[in-house]
Amino acid sequence: MDWNIENYIKPGACVHLVGVGGVSMAPLAEVLKGKGVEVTGSDMQESGTVDHLRTLGIPVTIGHRPESVAQAGCVIRTAAVHDDNLEIAAARSAGIPVFERAQAWGAIMRHYPNALCVAGTHGKTTTTSMCTHIFLAADRDPSVMIGGTLPILGAGHRVGHGDTIIAESCEYCNSFLSFAPTVAVVLNVEADHLDFFKDLEDIQASFRAFGALVPERGHVVVNGDNKNAMEAMSGCGRPLFRFSLLDKTADCYRDHITWERGLPSFDIIVRGEKYAHVALRVGGEHNIANALAAASAAWVLGVPGKAVEEGLNGFTGAGRRFERKGGYHGAEVYDDYAHHPDELRALLTMARSLGFRRLLCAFQPHTYSRTAALFNEFIAALRLADVVVLAEIFPARETDTLGMSSAKLAEFLPGAVCCASLEGVTAHLAELAQPGDLILTVGAGDIYLAGEALVEAG
């Protein structure tokens, strides 16, 4: 049956969210509650997020029970919840419509004049966070949905009352094709999520369809330096607003760049005129590109350059994006979410520019399929570190059917050490650490716990 979610999330309706404690489910619950919807939820464990939702009058049940959906007009689930979930099965049996999280966000976006959706294989969280800083500085009172924690928000979301919603938009399972962007930002397109997509062309087709969602009077902002992104978006049927690090024929580019202690200051030029001058507090060429993307989105939505300056100058990074954890015996300990070779290469290249004596990288590969598909690229990126410590592969949604392991990576990385547990990673880093070192824990799983344990031991 073809249900229209708009009919089920109106004021007075009753909606049940399965996995309500998730990073984009919790803000969804808040937004729906604010619209006058009666919201209930369930999650597998107690958390600060669950406590917060209860303070808003949203009942949350711990554990999944068929009776939890009995009063619901519809059920919305997170991507991690499958058809065999007890609540999903009960809803289907009772004829209660089940919608995906992305469908709900897409329906909500349609009520905003401006829906700024940030997509790309990597850099989404940072760029979405930069956009948030800029729109807050401009007093635009945005609603925000980010796949990570942003210090200025104290969370990964914000429920505002302005005319703009800013949303991190993920291509996995074509999730972002349920969104309704009026401004689509495409940072880069690379081979990733090959457990879902067939190949790079399939990924490009998904991004092309994402760009085509933008209305004729909307905007598609794209990285002119990324060949795959340009190929994908050139066929989306919308005019492209290009940003570039080097190409001065682009709509937006940087000029007059200077570096101090690994941090860049530069002018942002839009269509031949100086739009803003920013001094970033995050390093790396990739973050300059992210800043240009955020500034481009701000420009097409009429944000003054002064707000771009204030917003970007105050941005110190999102949670798990080169996040300082503390020190250990004279070494600095940082953590980063990088889990694709391009992200890893950008991170380690930036880290090497900061002047530390040695760069120690504790890396936890994320999923067997990604490690196998991009094996050689991971090897090339990890060789940028002086010392590599490998945790076992974080399986996420997978089981190992490929015979892939961190030990296979170590075979091609001279001096690399594999650890069977996070406790082993922490112990090995403690043995290696020397004054002047930069220790990086890297990956999308739980590798950050090893760095936090090291800092606590110090």
Buried (B, 14 or more C-beta within 10 A) or exposed (E): EEEEBEEBBEEEBBBBBBBBBBBBBBBBBBBBBEBEBBBBBBBEEEBEBBEBBEEEEBBBBEEBEBEBBEEBBBBBBBBBBEEEBBBBBBBBEEEBBBBBBBBBBBBBBEEBEBBBBBBBBBBBBBBBBBBBBBBBBBEBBBBBBBBBBBEBBEBBBBBBEBBBBBBBBBBEBBBBBBBBBBBBBBBBBBBBBBBBBEEBEEBBBBBBBBBBBBEEEBBBBBBBBBEBBBBBBBBBEBEBBBBBBEEEEBBBBBEEEEEEEBBBBBBBBBEEEEBBBBEBBBBBBBBBBBBBBBBBBBBBBEBBBEBBBBBBBEBBBBBBBBBEBBBBEEBBBBBBBBBBBBBBBBBBBBBBBBEBEBBBBBBBBBBBBBBBBBBEBBBBBBBBBBBBBBBBBBEBEBEBEEEBBBEBBBEBBEEBBBBEEBEBBBBBBBEBBEEEBBBBBBBBBEBBBBBBBBBEEB
